[in-house]
Amino acid sequence: MSQEKRYSSMTEYELKQEIASLHEKARKAEQMGMVNEFAVLERKAVMAKAYLLDPSDFESGEIYEIDGDPGSYFKIDYLNGVFAWGYRLSGENSEEALPISMLKNISGK
C-alpha cells in the first residue's frame, strides 16, 4: 500500500487534480445515497482547496462570511497554516478552526 501524499507537499496541478477527483467521487457517493461518504469527500475537497490559497490574504481581526452557510460570519483571531482560528459571530463564543477555503471576504477588498 502506497503512502498518500500530503496536500501541503502537492503542486498546484496535483491539488487541482485531487479536488476534481474528490468532487467526482462525492457526486457518485451522493447518487448512491451514501451521505456520510459524500460529506467526508466534500470536506477533503475543502481542505485541498485551502492549500491553493495564500494565508497572507486573510487577516486577524477581520470578519468573513462562511462559505456554504449564508448569513454566518467568522472573526479571525489568528492563522495557523491554512486554518483560521476564531469565533462564529452567531455562535456560543467557542474557539474553532476553519480551513481558509471556507471563508469569503465580505469587505470588498
C-alpha positions in Angstrom: 0.0 0.0 0.0 1.5 3.3 -1.0 1.5 6.3 1.3 -0.8 9.1 0.2 0.9 12.4 -0.5 0.1 15.3 1.9 -1.8 18.3 0.5 1.0 20.5 1.8 3.5 18.8 -0.4 1.4 18.7 -3.6 1.9 21.1 -6.5 -0.9 23.3 -7.7 -1.6 20.9 -10.6 -1.8 17.9 -8.2 -4.1 19.8 -5.9 -6.5 20.7 -8.7 -6.5 17.1 -9.9 -7.2 15.8 -6.4 -10.1 18.3 -6.0 -11.6 17.2 -9.3 -11.3 13.6 -8.3 -12.8 14.2 -4.9 -15.8 16.1 -6.4 -16.4 13.2 -8.8 -16.2 10.6 -6.0 -18.6 12.8 -3.9 -21.0 13.1 -6.8 -21.1 9.3 -7.2 -21.5 8.8 -3.4 -24.4 11.3 -3.4 -26.1 9.5 -6.3 -25.8 6.2 -4.4 -27.2 7.7 -1.2 -24.0 7.4 0.8 -24.5 10.6 2.8 -21.6 10.1 5.2 -19.2 9.3 2.4 -20.3 12.4 0.4 -19.7 14.6 3.5 -16.2 13.2 4.0 -15.2 13.7 0.4 -16.6 17.2 0.3 -14.7 18.1 3.4 -11.5 16.7 1.9 -12.0 18.9 -1.2 -12.4 21.9 1.0 -9.1 21.1 2.7 -7.3 20.6 -0.6 -8.7 24.0 -1.8 -7.2 25.7 1.3 -3.7 24.7 0.1 -4.4 26.6 -3.2 -5.0 29.9 -1.2 -2.4 32.3 0.3 -3.0 32.6 4.1 -1.5 36.1 3.9 -4.7 37.2 2.1 -6.6 36.6 5.4 -6.2 39.0 8.3 -6.6 38.6 12.0 -9.4 40.7 13.4 -11.3 40.7 10.1 -14.8 39.2 9.6 -15.5 36.7 6.8 -18.7 35.0 5.6 -18.6 31.2 6.0 -19.0 29.7 2.5 -21.8 27.2 2.4 -23.5 28.8 5.4 -25.2 32.1 4.2 -25.6 34.7 6.9 -22.9 33.1 9.2 -19.8 35.1 9.9 -16.4 34.2 11.4 -14.0 36.6 13.0 -10.3 35.5 12.7 -8.2 35.7 15.9 -5.1 34.2 14.3 -3.9 31.9 11.4 -2.0 28.7 11.7 -1.1 27.3 8.3 -4.2 27.1 6.2 -6.5 27.3 9.3 -8.1 30.4 10.6 -8.8 30.3 14.4 -11.5 32.4 15.8 -15.2 32.6 16.6 -18.5 32.4 14.8 -20.3 35.7 15.4 -23.6 33.9 15.9 -22.2 31.1 18.0 -21.7 30.4 21.6 -18.2 32.0 21.6 -16.3 28.8 21.5 -13.0 29.0 19.6 -12.8 26.9 16.4 -10.6 26.5 13.4 -11.9 26.6 9.8 -9.9 26.0 6.6 -9.3 29.3 4.9 -11.1 28.0 1.8 -14.4 28.2 3.8 -14.0 32.0 4.3 -15.4 34.6 1.9 -14.2 38.2 2.1 -17.2 40.5 2.7 -15.4 43.8 2.9 -15.0 44.0 -0.9 -11.1 44.2 -0.7 
